[in-house]
Amino acid sequence: MKSAKFIPAILISAIAITSTSVLAAGPKDREPASFQELDANGDGQLTQEELEAHRTQRFSNADTDGDGKLSVEEMQAAGQKRANDRVTKMFEKHDANQDGFLSEDELPKPRRAGKMFDRIDADNSGTISEQEYADAKERMGRKHKKHGKADSDDS
């Protein structure tokens, strides 16, 4: 009977943590460049050269010592800067009372939490059994493997 309360608690916690970190991460873990940023000559068309120049510029920005290679520290610094920028944007967008804090009410509500619960609750009982939870976890693992996102550990 303990698992009947434990599994939904884990699920709700995972949804809350995931949705907040996904929000902070932005789409696919980074903000895509705007068309205007990529269109270096402003002619309204993107060329392969413009896309390559943008990629090269991103590399150069991260290569702070200019040695033509990215170290772990440089990549961490670039990732930290992106994360800091995303968090700043998150506060600008959601700190409704401008107090420098995000209350639970100010955080966006998870958009798909109800749908996810319904998908996992295969027998539509209104609860998630241990088997339904295991099945959902297995499906998610297969989906991540299929898309090349499998973790290297089995934890």
URQUI-V546245 format. One record per backbone hydrogen bond with DSSP energy under -0.5 kcal/mol. NH is the residue of the N-H (numbers start at 0). CO is the residue of the C=O. E is the energy in kcal/mol with one decimal. If there is no record, write none. Layout:
# URQUI-V546245
<<NH | CO | E> <NH | CO | E>>
This chain:
# URQUI-V546245
<<3 | 0 | -0.6> <4 | 0 | -0.8> <4 | 1 | -0.9> <5 | 1 | -2.2> <6 | 2 | -2.4> <8 | 4 | -1.4> <9 | 5 | -2.4> <10 | 6 | -2.8> <11 | 7 | -3.0> <12 | 8 | -2.3> <13 | 9 | -2.9> <14 | 10 | -2.5> <15 | 11 | -2.5> <16 | 12 | -2.8> <17 | 13 | -2.8> <18 | 14 | -2.9> <19 | 15 | -1.9> <20 | 16 | -2.5> <21 | 17 | -2.9> <22 | 18 | -2.1> <23 | 19 | -2.3> <24 | 20 | -2.4> <25 | 21 | -2.0> <28 | 25 | -1.5> <29 | 26 | -2.5> <37 | 33 | -1.9> <38 | 34 | -2.4> <39 | 37 | -2.0> <41 | 38 | -1.4> <50 | 46 | -2.0> <51 | 47 | -2.5> <52 | 48 | -2.5> <53 | 49 | -2.1> <54 | 50 | -2.1> <55 | 51 | -2.7> <56 | 52 | -2.4> <57 | 53 | -2.2> <58 | 54 | -2.1> <59 | 55 | -2.8> <60 | 56 | -2.6> <61 | 57 | -1.7> <62 | 58 | -2.1> <63 | 61 | -2.1> <65 | 62 | -1.5> <70 | 68 | -0.6> <74 | 70 | -2.4> <75 | 71 | -2.7> <76 | 72 | -2.5> <77 | 73 | -2.4> <78 | 74 | -2.6> <79 | 75 | -2.8> <80 | 76 | -2.3> <81 | 77 | -2.1> <82 | 78 | -2.5> <83 | 79 | -2.8> <84 | 80 | -2.5> <85 | 81 | -2.4> <86 | 82 | -2.5> <87 | 83 | -2.4> <88 | 84 | -2.3> <89 | 85 | -2.4> <90 | 86 | -2.5> <91 | 87 | -2.5> <92 | 88 | -2.2> <93 | 89 | -2.5> <94 | 90 | -2.5> <95 | 93 | -2.3> <97 | 94 | -1.7> <102 | 100 | -0.6> <105 | 102 | -0.7> <106 | 102 | -1.2> <115 | 111 | -2.8> <116 | 112 | -2.4> <117 | 113 | -2.4> <118 | 114 | -2.3> <119 | 115 | -2.2> <120 | 116 | -2.5> <121 | 119 | -2.4> <123 | 120 | -1.8> <128 | 126 | -0.6> <132 | 128 | -2.4> <133 | 129 | -2.4> <134 | 130 | -2.8> <135 | 131 | -2.3> <136 | 132 | -2.3> <137 | 133 | -2.3> <138 | 134 | -2.5> <139 | 135 | -2.4> <140 | 136 | -2.1> <141 | 137 | -2.4> <142 | 138 | -2.3> <143 | 139 | -2.4> <144 | 140 | -2.3> <145 | 141 | -2.5> <146 | 142 | -1.6> <147 | 144 | -1.7> <148 | 143 | -3.8> <149 | 143 | -0.5>>
